[in-house]
Amino acid sequence: MAVCGLQVLLFLAGAAKRSYAAIALPVGLMVGVVSVLGFWVGWTLVAMEDDLSGLEYEAEPLTAE
């Protein structure tokens, strides 16, 4: 999540130095989309609760019949 935030900040700082709006706007949109998706996946992984209680059973062996 931190990398996604840093990526957006670095892109905005680089885009602010020059006037390349025709290139920076579409690329900025894609950087923003990738960053939001990366942040969303990171947030989901951090906020996900481990519910492994259903996995505490003895599995039946597979039999070839």
C-alpha positions in Angstrom: 0.0 0.0 0.0 2.9 2.3 0.8 4.5 1.6 -2.6 1.2 2.6 -4.4 1.0 5.9 -2.5 4.7 6.6 -3.2 4.2 5.8 -6.8 1.5 8.3 -7.2 3.4 11.0 -5.4 6.5 10.4 -7.5 4.5 10.5 -10.7 2.8 13.8 -9.6 6.1 15.4 -8.7 7.6 14.3 -12.1 4.6 15.5 -14.0 4.6 18.9 -12.2 8.2 19.7 -13.4 7.4 19.7 -17.1 4.4 20.6 -19.2 3.6 17.4 -21.0 -0.1 17.3 -20.4 -0.9 15.3 -23.5 1.3 12.5 -22.3 1.0 12.9 -18.6 -2.9 12.8 -18.4 -3.4 9.3 -20.0 -0.3 7.9 -18.3 -1.4 9.5 -15.0 -4.8 8.0 -15.3 -3.3 4.5 -15.8 -0.8 5.0 -12.9 -3.8 6.1 -10.8 -5.8 3.0 -11.7 -2.9 0.6 -11.0 -2.2 2.4 -7.7 -5.8 2.2 -6.6 -6.0 -1.5 -7.5 -2.7 -2.2 -5.7 -3.9 -0.2 -2.6 -7.2 -2.1 -2.6 -5.6 -5.5 -2.8 -3.2 -4.5 0.0 -6.0 -3.1 2.2 -8.0 -6.3 1.6 -5.1 -8.5 2.6 -4.4 -6.4 5.8 -8.1 -6.2 6.8 -8.9 -9.9 6.1 -9.7 -12.0 9.1 -8.2 -15.5 9.3 -11.1 -17.9 9.6 -9.4 -21.2 9.5 -11.8 -22.9 12.0 -13.5 -24.8 9.2 -10.2 -26.5 8.2 -9.8 -28.4 11.5 -11.1 -31.8 10.3 -9.6 -35.1 9.4 -9.7 -35.5 5.6 -10.9 -38.9 4.4 -8.2 -40.7 2.3 -9.0 -41.1 -1.4 -9.8 -44.6 -2.4 -9.5 -46.0 -5.9 -12.6 -48.1 -6.5 
